Amino acid sequence: MDKLLKSRASALRNERNRFAALAFVWGDLLLELDDDLRIVFASGAADGMLGRAAVDLEGHTLQSVLAPQFRPLVQEMLFAARRRGRMDNIQVRFIRPDEQLSAPVSMSGYFLPDLGDHFFVALRIAVNTLPHDIARSIKRDAATGLLDEQSLSRVVTERLMTLNAFDPLCKRMEQIERDEMLASIGAFLRAHSVAGDTAGRMNGNQFGMLHRADIPVGELESRIADCARNADPAGTGVEISTSVTDFTAEMIPPGDLARGVLYSIRRFCDRQEHGFTFSCLTGQAPNLVNDTFSAMRDFGMRIDRLKFDAVYQPIVRLPSAEIHHFEVLARFYDDDDKLIPTERLITFAEQVNMIHRLDLAMMRRTLKWIRNQLDDGIDVRVAVNVSGDSIEHPDFCRSVIALFERNRDTMGHLMIEITETARISDLDNAAVWISRFRDFGVEICLDDFGTGASNFRYISALEVDYVKLDGEAIRQSLKSSKGRVFMTSLVDLCHELDIEVVAEMIETDAMRDMVIKAGFDYAQGYLFGKPEKDITRYWRNVQDGKNP
């Protein structure tokens, strides 16, 4: 009998050693956890990874050695592993004996009911698989630990599940209770997302996650509903419903796919206002997303083939009204030849990550147009609009520099207007690119100055030649004596910085007289000329000594 027991014990040791040897192909440290998540076996490079010997881990619960912020995530991952048999690779950190956090560690494992319902976990020093530029730009929502909306849109490329319905619940909860619930929701969504880190907070209390096709969405809804009900002081929770979108087959660059989905959801929410429910969205999501993707494809085709019109509006010097330069504006038309409102078009392009393509197409078209004008003997200067979003897009900026290199003979005729529809977050990097543009002799104008809190940061950080003050802001300021003093002081400040100032949307003689009195250098508006495809009318007027 003893010989038989020894033989079986030896066989079991051999099986364990074989399992360990195979696991070490992937991991640097192996852990076996019992049903209570207590470490019953540890082997491998625990000293270098966690600052303690492997044998010292035995007897402790896994949660007790994990960094607190990762405990909910690992709890949910192990719960999911109990159902499907394995735990996908996630990144976590541990607490070292000196109370410092360990380096990021990749964790993967299996749940094996045939071996006493134990979990077998392998750990290794994490290597970030995201491209460096994406990994560097990843930002997280503080309350949930999830990716923020912009970061989610950069990493999501397969299936997106969107989730709403937390607004009423959050409003009736105390801050501490709300924070605890959001942290739990965040951990849950991360646990069930691809790679354990492709879930994001999209807007307020809307969430999205990238998941595999085999995920049981109904079960996820039930688990989230349980979490919300447990957190609700009234014990009622909320009714949870989701919308699932599969967009793997769309022929759109992967980096733009999620942006299109998020844009569709935002549009739906905006239209619904207070009547928003996800039961409404569930039935409409496929059409919404398909419509958005169709619009993205059509927009991209038009941009790449330059299938849009360009019109030119004069900016005149004050007080003479002599044309100084033109601003070029894109014009797109729908299938019924009806003009698409420019503001709506720009918002769409920015939200689906296509504005830099439009800006580059406008730059290409304008440089070609300038060359044609010069060939016809027309010495004209043109300002091209460039979104703040495009300035933060390295590929766009590099492409612009390449265009400038090929068109050096037109550079003295080109200006750039930086529009503030998208805020520039990295001013230092933007300043570098703007400096390189200026090296080619391109003058820079900051559009819509005075309408946003970031404007004064811009003129202190960026080298610009002009600022353009929004027409509505000018109208409001000039209604009162205090407003006129403020506007005059703002113009004086720009002049102190050697920046010239343009007044926008000047439509009457009275407005023209007021901005001249306030010290503006230039003006733009219907009083001086509307946007036109053909500038020769303006040019003939100038040559004849007439105002347009």
Beta strands, then each sheet from edge to edge (+ up, - down):
strand 1: 29-33
strand 2: 39-44
strand 3: 86-92
strand 4: 105-112
strand 5: 118-125
strand 6: 159-164
strand 7: 199-203
strand 8: 206-210
strand 9: 241-246
strand 10: 309-317
strand 11: 322-331
strand 12: 382-387
strand 13: 414-419
strand 14: 443-449
strand 15: 466-469
strand 16: 500-503
strand 17: 522-524
sheet 1: 2+ 1- 5+ 4- 3+
sheet 2: 7+ 8- 6+ 9-
sheet 3: 10+ 11- 12- 13- 14- 15- 16- 17- 10+
end
